[in-house]
Amino acid sequence: MAQTSKRRRWLRAIPIAVVALTAAIGVTWNAFRIRFDLERAEAISPAHPQRRAQMVREAEDVLARFTHQAPMSGIVLIAEGDDILLERVFGTDGRGAPLTATSKLTFGSLPKQLTGYLVQRLVDRKQLRLDQSIGSVLSELDGSAAGRPTIHQLLHMTSGLPNSVDLMTNLRLQLSDEWMPETELLDRVRGYELAFEPGTAYLYSNVGFRLLAIAATRVTNVSWPDLLAAQVLKPAGMTGAGLFGADVMDSDDVTRGQMPYRCFLLFGDPCLMTVPRWNYSALWGAGAMYASARDWLAWSRFLKRSMVEEATLFDRYTKPDLEDYGSGIGNKLLEAVDGSRVRVYSHSGGDPGHYGYFAFFPETDVTLVVLANADYASLGNYEIGDALRDLLAGLPYERVK
């Protein structure tokens, strides 16, 4: 048992050591990852009479071009309303078995939109206030710089808190199989300085959303997994979704992430290396979740219902502040080639070896989900997500030549 634990610690150290070494010598992953030569394709107008069929054909073309250039492992889903128009599955689960349409993957920051919705619901119930400081809810932070930002500022990434926990804390977590206690996390955060006066600038912060999750558990006296399940996952019908935690550090039901390297050093065909599961101790509320692509389709259906049935909450939840970012969900107006304005609610995310992208277009009732468990450079995965988003919105989009 001790030997197994020691081996796992060494395996966890590999991706962290690579990242640290890469930064130290001033190089990037470019020598190891697939490079994409892209071209700009024509847009499909949202008002096009045959848009649905053309949209699917063009999406198929985008995927065929990308996957011909570099192997992909993951799932791509496009739906209109409840109807799945396109569902493509590529690659394996990281253990050698083929992925299926119902495979569960992890995807970094996508769950922030769930956290934001849950917090706004607690605001409606007067269990939290948007104008109250996080220190007034979490007494451990009271009187510190980290305790000054308000719930509103945490939701909108204007708190000034850092993107993630400090490097040494993160390194220690990734070399350990232990779940960091909440008390220890808050003790670390108490010592953090703010990057700016809260409310004056935008800085994406996983730390802020971790604090929001803790605040939600304090005012409800319910654990984060149980609270998220009761208030979001079950009402939304995300039946395959779940959280990593102290008792679920890994699961055979969830795919393993994979990262690329060249089979023969800097040259040769691309290969994939399975990476250890990340330690998500500092990420409840900001990530640490797994789900299937169809679970995320269920979430878009929930958003559609929320627009109608709880319009006031939905408007507050999605309203941006300093950037195009609502309460954990992106909110952008894109201008299509026909001059129409297309709104998209979206979020992207990633963990080592994983990538996720979710977009919902309310006017056309179209949903896009991209989940990958092969991190072919964020370059490849992010450009697939961005290309499909632009295609569905009626913008010119990128595709591999």
C-alpha positions, 0 to 999 in steps of 0.5 A: 500500500505504501509503495502504491501511494509513493508511486502515485505521488511520483506520477502526480509529479510528472506533469507539474515537473514538466510545467515548472521546467518548461517555464524555467527554461523559457520554452513552450509546448509548441515543439511537442504539440500539433500545429494547425494551419487555419483558413477563414471560412464563410459564415452561415447566416442565422436567417438562412432558410436551410440553416439547420442542414447546412450548419450540421454539414459545416460542423462535420467539415470542421471536425473532419479537418481538425481530426484528420490533422491530429487525433482527438479524444472526446465528444462533440454535441450540437442540439437545437432545442431537445433535438440532437443534430450532431453527436460525434465521439472520438478516441478512448477513455484514457484506459484503452476503452472507446468513449461513448456518447454517455462517457463522463469527462471532466472539464475544468471551469465549466461548473462555475456557471452552476455555482453562480446560479446556486449563489443567486438562488440563495440571494433570492432566498435572502440567505446571502446578499450581493453587497455583503463582504465574503469576510462577513460570511466566513469569519476566518477571513474577517479583517483580512484583505481577502475578506473585503470583496463582496459576493457580487465581486466574487461572482463577476471576477472583480474581487482582486483575488488571485487566479489560484492558490499559491504555487507551493500549496498547489504543488503539495496538493498534487504530490499528495492523495489527501484532500485539503481541509477547508480550514487549511484553505481559508488559512492560506487565503487569509494571507493573500493580497488583492491585485487591485481595489475590489470592483475596479478591474477584472481578474479571473479567480478560481479562489473566489469561486471556491470561497463562494462554495464555502459561503453557500455551505455555511449559510445552508449548513449543507455540504457542497456536493449535497447542496449542488446536487439538490439545488442544481444537478437534480433540478436540471436533470444532470443525472450523470454529473458528480463531484470529486472529493475527499472520498472520490479522488478518482473514479473508474466511471470518469475518463482519464486525461491525456497529454501529447508528446512526440513519439521520437522526441521532437519529431515523429508522430504524436502520441498520448500519455495518460496523466494522473488525476488532479487533486481538486481540493482547492476547486470545489465551486470552481471546478472538480466536477465530471459529467457527460455531454448530454448532462450539459445539454440538460443544463442548457434546457434548464437555462431555457426554462429559467429564462421564462419561469424565473426571469428576474433571477435569470437576468441578474445571474447572466448580467455582466459587470466589467467584462462579458461575464455574468455570475460564473457564465459568459454573456456576449453579443456577437454580430453575425454577417447579416447584421443580426446580433446573436447572444451566447451564454458560454464557458470554457475550461480545462484541467491537465489532459482535459478541455471543455466548452459549453455554449447556449444561443437563446434566440436560436435555441442551439446548444454546443458542447465540446468535451475532450480528454486529450489536451492537444494543446489548448490550441487545438481544442480551444480552436475547435470550440471557438470555430464551432461557436462562430459557425453556429452564431453566423460569424466567419469561422476558422478551420484547418486547411 
